[in-house]
Amino acid sequence: MDILIGKFGNQPFKLTEPSISREHALFHLDEATGKMTLRDNNSTNGTWIMSASGSFKRLTGEVPVSLNTLVRLGARHTFRIKDLMAQQPPKTDDAVDISELRNIYETYNRNKMSLEAKTSNIMMMRMASLSLGSIFAILLTMLLPKDFAGDTTASAAIKVAGSIIAIGFSWIIVDVKNRSLIQRKDQNERFFRKKYCCPKCGYHFGTKLYENILAEGKCPNSSCKCKFKGK
């Protein structure tokens, strides 16, 4: 059994004195033999053990200790080894559940695929509008009086005007749909950039698969130590 002693240690009591390091010393108990040792972790102010002469001696390397060994950390905090054997505080699971990110990732991709399909439909509508213009011009010519329709110049002008009207009308409809589609794409991207992030540091995961993030078990941001769990 190992017990890390310090401000960031897992000893059964708090250590807040400024002269104590975050990971000050390490206690080890060999449960098979009962042998106990104490080692200083290169702390700034040292780990001290009460000697037989009644004075504290700074610990160097790893030394054997007993339950009654008196230890001093830094300037003044003292305790006996047996104090370390008190019931250890339960370990807390500090991993953050990111299961919600799966829904965010899947929703984003569903919306993206749907919007891409609608974009393709709009492109087809633009191409179809060209053919529609020609058909509209032919129908308009057929409805005109024979004398007027027989005039080559007038007939050509009617066909051109009909094509322009049909194409313009269809393109206006397509343009309105296209603007709405662009807005929805932008909203989908904004939603993804805002939500598909580390819940602790806000780091955006980009297009990285949710399964890969979960498998790594931690934030890809090297300066963030957040651990992940989920399903």
Contacts in CASP RR format, 6 or more apart in sequence:
PFRMAT RR
TARGET T0000
AUTHOR 0000-0000-0000
METHOD contacts of the structure
MODEL  1
MDILIGKFGNQPFKLTEPSISREHALFHLDEATGKMTLRDNNSTNGTWIM
SASGSFKRLTGEVPVSLNTLVRLGARHTFRIKDLMAQQPPKTDDAVDISE
LRNIYETYNRNKMSLEAKTSNIMMMRMASLSLGSIFAILLTMLLPKDFAG
DTTASAAIKVAGSIIAIGFSWIIVDVKNRSLIQRKDQNERFFRKKYCCPK
CGYHFGTKLYENILAEGKCPNSSCKCKFKGK
1 28 0 8 1.000
1 29 0 8 1.000
1 31 0 8 1.000
2 26 0 8 1.000
2 27 0 8 1.000
2 28 0 8 1.000
2 29 0 8 1.000
3 9 0 8 1.000
3 10 0 8 1.000
3 11 0 8 1.000
3 26 0 8 1.000
3 27 0 8 1.000
3 28 0 8 1.000
3 29 0 8 1.000
3 84 0 8 1.000
3 88 0 8 1.000
4 10 0 8 1.000
4 11 0 8 1.000
4 23 0 8 1.000
4 26 0 8 1.000
5 11 0 8 1.000
5 15 0 8 1.000
5 24 0 8 1.000
5 25 0 8 1.000
5 26 0 8 1.000
5 27 0 8 1.000
5 73 0 8 1.000
5 84 0 8 1.000
6 15 0 8 1.000
6 20 0 8 1.000
6 21 0 8 1.000
6 22 0 8 1.000
6 23 0 8 1.000
6 24 0 8 1.000
6 25 0 8 1.000
6 73 0 8 1.000
7 15 0 8 1.000
7 16 0 8 1.000
7 20 0 8 1.000
7 21 0 8 1.000
7 22 0 8 1.000
7 24 0 8 1.000
8 22 0 8 1.000
8 23 0 8 1.000
9 15 0 8 1.000
9 22 0 8 1.000
9 23 0 8 1.000
10 88 0 8 1.000
10 89 0 8 1.000
10 91 0 8 1.000
11 84 0 8 1.000
12 83 0 8 1.000
12 84 0 8 1.000
12 86 0 8 1.000
12 87 0 8 1.000
12 88 0 8 1.000
12 89 0 8 1.000
13 79 0 8 1.000
13 83 0 8 1.000
13 86 0 8 1.000
15 24 0 8 1.000
15 73 0 8 1.000
15 77 0 8 1.000
17 73 0 8 1.000
17 74 0 8 1.000
17 75 0 8 1.000
17 76 0 8 1.000
17 77 0 8 1.000
19 44 0 8 1.000
19 45 0 8 1.000
19 73 0 8 1.000
19 74 0 8 1.000
19 75 0 8 1.000
19 76 0 8 1.000
19 77 0 8 1.000
20 43 0 8 1.000
20 45 0 8 1.000
20 73 0 8 1.000
20 74 0 8 1.000
20 77 0 8 1.000
21 41 0 8 1.000
21 43 0 8 1.000
21 44 0 8 1.000
21 45 0 8 1.000
23 41 0 8 1.000
24 40 0 8 1.000
24 41 0 8 1.000
24 43 0 8 1.000
24 46 0 8 1.000
24 47 0 8 1.000
24 73 0 8 1.000
24 74 0 8 1.000
25 38 0 8 1.000
25 39 0 8 1.000
25 40 0 8 1.000
25 41 0 8 1.000
25 43 0 8 1.000
25 47 0 8 1.000
25 59 0 8 1.000
25 71 0 8 1.000
25 73 0 8 1.000
26 38 0 8 1.000
26 39 0 8 1.000
26 41 0 8 1.000
27 36 0 8 1.000
27 37 0 8 1.000
27 38 0 8 1.000
27 65 0 8 1.000
27 81 0 8 1.000
27 84 0 8 1.000
28 36 0 8 1.000
28 37 0 8 1.000
28 38 0 8 1.000
28 39 0 8 1.000
28 62 0 8 1.000
29 35 0 8 1.000
29 36 0 8 1.000
30 36 0 8 1.000
35 64 0 8 1.000
36 64 0 8 1.000
36 65 0 8 1.000
36 66 0 8 1.000
36 67 0 8 1.000
36 81 0 8 1.000
37 62 0 8 1.000
37 63 0 8 1.000
37 64 0 8 1.000
37 65 0 8 1.000
38 47 0 8 1.000
38 49 0 8 1.000
38 59 0 8 1.000
38 62 0 8 1.000
38 63 0 8 1.000
38 65 0 8 1.000
38 69 0 8 1.000
38 71 0 8 1.000
38 81 0 8 1.000
39 59 0 8 1.000
39 61 0 8 1.000
39 62 0 8 1.000
39 63 0 8 1.000
40 46 0 8 1.000
40 47 0 8 1.000
40 59 0 8 1.000
40 60 0 8 1.000
40 61 0 8 1.000
43 73 0 8 1.000
43 74 0 8 1.000
45 73 0 8 1.000
45 74 0 8 1.000
45 75 0 8 1.000
46 58 0 8 1.000
46 59 0 8 1.000
46 73 0 8 1.000
46 74 0 8 1.000
47 58 0 8 1.000
47 59 0 8 1.000
47 71 0 8 1.000
47 72 0 8 1.000
47 73 0 8 1.000
47 74 0 8 1.000
48 56 0 8 1.000
48 57 0 8 1.000
48 58 0 8 1.000
48 59 0 8 1.000
48 71 0 8 1.000
48 72 0 8 1.000
48 73 0 8 1.000
48 74 0 8 1.000
49 56 0 8 1.000
49 57 0 8 1.000
49 59 0 8 1.000
49 63 0 8 1.000
49 65 0 8 1.000
49 69 0 8 1.000
49 70 0 8 1.000
49 71 0 8 1.000
49 72 0 8 1.000
50 56 0 8 1.000
50 57 0 8 1.000
50 69 0 8 1.000
50 70 0 8 1.000
50 71 0 8 1.000
50 72 0 8 1.000
51 57 0 8 1.000
56 72 0 8 1.000
65 71 0 8 1.000
65 81 0 8 1.000
66 81 0 8 1.000
67 80 0 8 1.000
67 81 0 8 1.000
67 82 0 8 1.000
67 85 0 8 1.000
68 80 0 8 1.000
68 81 0 8 1.000
68 82 0 8 1.000
69 80 0 8 1.000
69 81 0 8 1.000
70 78 0 8 1.000
70 79 0 8 1.000
70 80 0 8 1.000
71 78 0 8 1.000
71 79 0 8 1.000
71 80 0 8 1.000
71 81 0 8 1.000
72 78 0 8 1.000
73 79 0 8 1.000
93 229 0 8 1.000
94 227 0 8 1.000
95 217 0 8 1.000
95 227 0 8 1.000
95 228 0 8 1.000
95 229 0 8 1.000
96 199 0 8 1.000
96 200 0 8 1.000
96 226 0 8 1.000
96 227 0 8 1.000
96 228 0 8 1.000
96 229 0 8 1.000
97 228 0 8 1.000
97 229 0 8 1.000
97 230 0 8 1.000
98 199 0 8 1.000
98 213 0 8 1.000
98 214 0 8 1.000
98 228 0 8 1.000
98 229 0 8 1.000
98 230 0 8 1.000
99 230 0 8 1.000
99 231 0 8 1.000
101 195 0 8 1.000
101 196 0 8 1.000
101 205 0 8 1.000
101 210 0 8 1.000
101 213 0 8 1.000
102 210 0 8 1.000
102 231 0 8 1.000
104 191 0 8 1.000
104 192 0 8 1.000
104 195 0 8 1.000
104 196 0 8 1.000
105 196 0 8 1.000
105 209 0 8 1.000
105 210 0 8 1.000
106 210 0 8 1.000
108 188 0 8 1.000
108 191 0 8 1.000
108 192 0 8 1.000
108 196 0 8 1.000
111 184 0 8 1.000
111 188 0 8 1.000
112 185 0 8 1.000
112 188 0 8 1.000
115 181 0 8 1.000
115 184 0 8 1.000
115 185 0 8 1.000
115 188 0 8 1.000
118 181 0 8 1.000
119 181 0 8 1.000
122 174 0 8 1.000
122 177 0 8 1.000
122 178 0 8 1.000
122 181 0 8 1.000
125 170 0 8 1.000
125 173 0 8 1.000
125 174 0 8 1.000
125 177 0 8 1.000
126 171 0 8 1.000
126 174 0 8 1.000
128 170 0 8 1.000
129 166 0 8 1.000
129 167 0 8 1.000
129 168 0 8 1.000
129 170 0 8 1.000
129 171 0 8 1.000
129 174 0 8 1.000
130 167 0 8 1.000
132 166 0 8 1.000
132 167 0 8 1.000
132 170 0 8 1.000
133 162 0 8 1.000
133 163 0 8 1.000
133 165 0 8 1.000
133 166 0 8 1.000
133 167 0 8 1.000
133 170 0 8 1.000
134 159 0 8 1.000
134 163 0 8 1.000
135 166 0 8 1.000
136 162 0 8 1.000
136 163 0 8 1.000
136 165 0 8 1.000
136 166 0 8 1.000
137 158 0 8 1.000
137 159 0 8 1.000
137 160 0 8 1.000
137 161 0 8 1.000
137 162 0 8 1.000
137 163 0 8 1.000
137 166 0 8 1.000
138 159 0 8 1.000
140 158 0 8 1.000
140 159 0 8 1.000
140 162 0 8 1.000
141 149 0 8 1.000
141 155 0 8 1.000
141 158 0 8 1.000
141 159 0 8 1.000
142 149 0 8 1.000
144 158 0 8 1.000
148 154 0 8 1.000
149 155 0 8 1.000
149 158 0 8 1.000
193 204 0 8 1.000
196 204 0 8 1.000
196 205 0 8 1.000
196 206 0 8 1.000
197 203 0 8 1.000
197 204 0 8 1.000
197 205 0 8 1.000
198 205 0 8 1.000
198 219 0 8 1.000
198 220 0 8 1.000
198 221 0 8 1.000
198 224 0 8 1.000
198 226 0 8 1.000
199 226 0 8 1.000
200 219 0 8 1.000
200 224 0 8 1.000
200 226 0 8 1.000
201 219 0 8 1.000
201 221 0 8 1.000
201 223 0 8 1.000
201 224 0 8 1.000
201 226 0 8 1.000
203 219 0 8 1.000
203 220 0 8 1.000
203 221 0 8 1.000
203 224 0 8 1.000
205 213 0 8 1.000
205 220 0 8 1.000
208 220 0 8 1.000
213 220 0 8 1.000
213 228 0 8 1.000
214 228 0 8 1.000
214 229 0 8 1.000
214 230 0 8 1.000
216 228 0 8 1.000
217 227 0 8 1.000
217 228 0 8 1.000
217 229 0 8 1.000
218 225 0 8 1.000
218 226 0 8 1.000
218 227 0 8 1.000
218 228 0 8 1.000
219 225 0 8 1.000
219 226 0 8 1.000
219 228 0 8 1.000
END
